[in-house]
């Protein structure tokens, strides 16, 4: 079998992020930068996914090293698409984090969500993990012909990223539920 298909294409992650930013827009109006970057990230992710699928239908990872000149050229195009898609996806994540930080800061000023330090440390971890995942995905694409195992690094970092992000969002959700108990009571009655 051909190795190298994407487990979670960037456009799927961007679609989720775009929906999350929209849902958080209930609290704050969406900005043009979020809309344009989201659209660009989704388009770049789709293009990268299509190029990746087409490449691995014709070639294997080793073909770009040893056998086919066209495979090497296609791999270079795929690498550029991966870099662009990864950077745009990371940018969209940064905009999402900034929106979450603004929400946390606003609610902290009103009281009820704990201290800034509780969130700041985890948000720093999220930014660091995001940078490492982006670098790992780019390194995976560049090094895949020589080392097929590199994809494990961004995958494991992604698992850590999801765990830290879920803890931030869970605490944020609990803090908002405690701050607005009337909304929670209405949900329970329905």
C-alpha positions as CSV (number, residue, x, y, z in Angstrom):
1,X,0.0,0.0,0.0
2,X,1.0,3.6,-0.6
3,X,2.1,5.3,2.6
4,X,1.5,9.0,3.2
5,X,-2.2,9.8,3.2
6,X,-3.2,12.4,5.7
7,X,-4.9,11.2,8.8
8,X,-6.6,14.6,9.5
9,X,-6.2,17.0,6.6
10,X,-5.6,20.6,7.3
11,X,-8.9,21.7,5.8
12,X,-10.8,19.5,8.3
13,X,-9.0,21.1,11.2
14,X,-9.6,24.6,9.6
15,X,-13.3,23.8,9.1
16,X,-13.6,22.9,12.8
17,X,-11.7,26.0,13.8
18,X,-13.8,28.3,11.5
19,X,-16.9,26.9,13.1
20,X,-15.5,27.4,16.6
21,X,-14.6,31.0,15.8
22,X,-18.1,31.5,14.5
23,X,-19.7,30.0,17.6
24,X,-17.4,32.2,19.8
25,X,-18.7,35.1,17.7
26,X,-21.8,35.0,19.8
27,X,-19.7,36.8,22.4
28,X,-17.7,38.9,20.0
29,X,-18.1,39.9,16.3
30,X,-16.0,38.0,13.8
31,X,-13.1,40.0,12.3
32,X,-12.2,40.2,8.7
33,X,-8.8,38.7,9.4
34,X,-10.4,35.6,10.8
35,X,-12.7,35.2,7.8
36,X,-10.0,35.7,5.2
37,X,-7.4,33.6,7.0
38,X,-10.0,30.9,7.6
39,X,-11.0,30.8,3.9
40,X,-7.3,30.8,2.7
41,X,-6.4,28.0,5.2
42,X,-9.3,25.8,4.1
43,X,-8.5,26.4,0.4
44,X,-4.8,25.6,1.0
45,X,-5.7,22.5,3.0
46,X,-7.9,21.2,0.2
47,X,-5.2,21.8,-2.4
48,X,-2.6,20.1,-0.2
49,X,-4.9,17.1,0.4
50,X,-5.7,16.7,-3.3
51,X,-2.0,16.9,-4.2
52,X,-1.1,14.4,-1.5
53,X,-3.8,12.0,-2.6
54,X,-2.8,12.3,-6.3
55,X,0.9,11.9,-5.4
56,X,0.4,8.7,-3.4
57,X,-1.9,7.2,-6.1
58,X,1.1,7.4,-8.5
59,X,4.2,7.1,-6.4
60,X,5.6,6.0,-3.1
61,X,7.8,8.0,-0.8
62,X,10.9,6.4,-2.1
63,X,10.1,7.2,-5.8
64,X,11.0,10.8,-5.3
65,X,14.5,9.7,-4.1
66,X,15.6,7.1,-6.5
67,X,13.4,6.4,-9.5
68,X,11.3,9.2,-11.0
69,X,12.3,12.7,-11.9
70,X,8.6,13.6,-12.1
71,X,8.0,12.1,-8.6
72,X,10.8,14.4,-7.2
73,X,9.2,17.4,-8.9
74,X,5.7,16.4,-7.6
75,X,7.1,15.9,-4.1
76,X,8.6,19.4,-4.2
77,X,5.2,20.9,-5.2
78,X,3.5,18.9,-2.5
79,X,6.1,20.1,0.1
80,X,5.4,23.8,-0.8
81,X,1.7,23.1,-0.5
82,X,2.2,21.5,2.9
83,X,4.3,24.4,4.1
84,X,1.7,27.0,3.0
85,X,-1.2,24.9,4.4
86,X,0.5,24.3,7.7
87,X,1.4,27.9,8.2
88,X,-2.1,29.1,7.4
89,X,-3.6,26.5,9.7
90,X,-1.3,27.6,12.5
91,X,-2.3,31.2,11.9
92,X,-5.9,30.3,12.2
93,X,-5.2,28.5,15.4
94,X,-3.5,31.6,16.7
95,X,-6.5,33.8,15.9
96,X,-8.7,31.2,17.7
97,X,-6.5,31.3,20.8
98,X,-6.5,35.1,20.8
99,X,-10.3,35.1,20.7
100,X,-10.4,32.6,23.6
101,X,-7.9,34.8,25.5
102,X,-10.0,37.9,25.0
103,X,-13.1,36.0,26.2
104,X,-11.1,34.8,29.3
105,X,-9.8,38.2,30.0
106,X,-13.2,39.8,29.7
107,X,-14.8,37.2,32.0
108,X,-12.0,37.5,34.5
109,X,-12.5,41.2,34.7
110,X,-16.2,40.5,35.5
111,X,-15.1,37.8,38.0
112,X,-15.8,34.1,38.1
113,X,-13.2,32.3,35.9
114,X,-10.3,32.0,38.3
115,X,-6.9,33.7,37.9
116,X,-5.1,34.7,34.7
117,X,-2.1,32.5,35.7
118,X,-4.3,29.4,35.6
119,X,-5.0,30.0,31.9
120,X,-1.7,31.7,30.9
121,X,0.5,28.7,31.5
122,X,-1.7,26.3,29.5
123,X,-2.1,28.9,26.7
124,X,1.7,29.2,26.5
125,X,1.9,25.4,26.2
126,X,-0.7,25.5,23.4
127,X,1.3,28.1,21.5
128,X,4.5,26.0,22.0
129,X,2.8,22.8,20.9
130,X,1.2,24.5,17.9
131,X,4.6,25.7,16.8
132,X,6.1,22.2,17.3
133,X,3.2,20.6,15.4
134,X,3.6,22.9,12.5
135,X,7.4,22.4,12.3
136,X,6.8,18.6,12.7
137,X,4.4,18.5,9.9
138,X,6.7,20.4,7.6
139,X,9.6,18.2,8.7
140,X,7.5,15.1,8.1
141,X,6.8,16.1,4.5
142,X,10.5,17.0,3.8
143,X,12.0,14.0,5.5
144,X,9.4,11.3,4.6
145,X,11.4,9.9,1.7
146,X,14.3,9.2,4.1
147,X,12.4,8.5,7.4
148,X,8.9,7.2,7.3
149,X,8.6,7.3,11.1
150,X,8.8,11.2,11.4
151,X,4.9,11.4,11.1
152,X,4.7,10.0,14.6
153,X,6.2,13.2,16.1
154,X,3.5,15.6,15.0
155,X,0.8,13.0,15.7
156,X,1.9,12.6,19.3
157,X,2.2,16.4,19.7
158,X,-1.3,16.8,18.3
159,X,-2.6,14.4,21.0
160,X,-0.9,16.5,23.7
161,X,-2.3,19.6,22.1
162,X,-5.9,18.3,22.1
163,X,-5.6,17.3,25.8
164,X,-4.3,20.7,26.8
165,X,-6.9,22.5,24.7
166,X,-9.7,20.4,26.1
167,X,-8.6,21.3,29.6
168,X,-8.6,25.0,28.8
169,X,-12.0,24.8,27.1
170,X,-13.5,22.6,29.9
171,X,-12.4,25.1,32.6
172,X,-13.7,28.0,30.5
173,X,-17.0,26.2,30.1
174,X,-17.3,25.4,33.8
175,X,-16.4,29.0,34.7
176,X,-19.0,30.4,32.3
177,X,-21.6,27.9,33.6
178,X,-20.9,29.1,37.2
179,X,-21.0,32.7,36.1
180,X,-24.3,32.4,34.2
181,X,-26.4,29.8,36.2
182,X,-29.7,31.0,34.7
183,X,-28.6,29.6,31.3
184,X,-27.7,26.3,32.8
185,X,-31.0,26.0,34.6
186,X,-32.9,26.7,31.3
187,X,-30.9,24.0,29.6
188,X,-31.7,21.5,32.3
189,X,-35.4,22.3,32.1
190,X,-35.5,21.6,28.4
